[in-house]
Amino acid sequence: MSLSRKLYITSFLIIPIWIVFGLDLLLPIDFLQFGIKPREIEGLQGILFSPFLHANLTHIISNSIPLFVLTLTLFLFYEKQAIAVWVGIMLMGGSLVWIFAGLFSGPSVHVGASGVIYGLVAFLIVFGIYQKSFQSILISIIVLIAYGSIMFGVLPNRPQISWQGHLYGALSGIYMAYFFRGKKRVSK
């Protein structure tokens, strides 16, 4: 797959986030209601929609840049697994949030792409180690240096931030790395 195609696919995953954010500002509908509502039937839709929903401009900007960089990195170096990994992290992480989030803290709505971001960071670090090639380990080290500190976000230290989304996203990324561990790097 060419670099321009990888950029196109990465943009295709990021641009809808901004379109939805713009529509949320323009339309008299609160799009955040479509987020993950743990253990509520209507909250199941949030598993698909929550990565595309953001509470405010700061939220969407802080998610868009790392999501673009990490998604592009995924497609550049692990293109054969990239779509399955991205979708797997989104669905698995969202499902775990729906099942387990708020068990002890009461009702909540979870939105944002940070769960996918945490999953991509975890995948890129762990999968690179599984691959045991110089390039894959180098990718792991670069991602760890650039984004490793975000892993403190899996701890319940800031109200209004879904640490559960971060935690289950990261666990989903680790699982996806384990699942694909026997698959070699395929990009040219």
Secondary structure as UniProt FT lines:
FT   HELIX           3..26
FT   HELIX           31..34
FT   TURN            38..39
FT   HELIX           41..45
FT   HELIX           46..49
FT   HELIX           50..52
FT   HELIX           57..77
FT   HELIX           79..100
FT   TURN            101..105
FT   HELIX           114..131
FT   HELIX           134..147
FT   HELIX           148..154
FT   TURN            159..160
FT   HELIX           163..179
FT   TURN            180..182
//
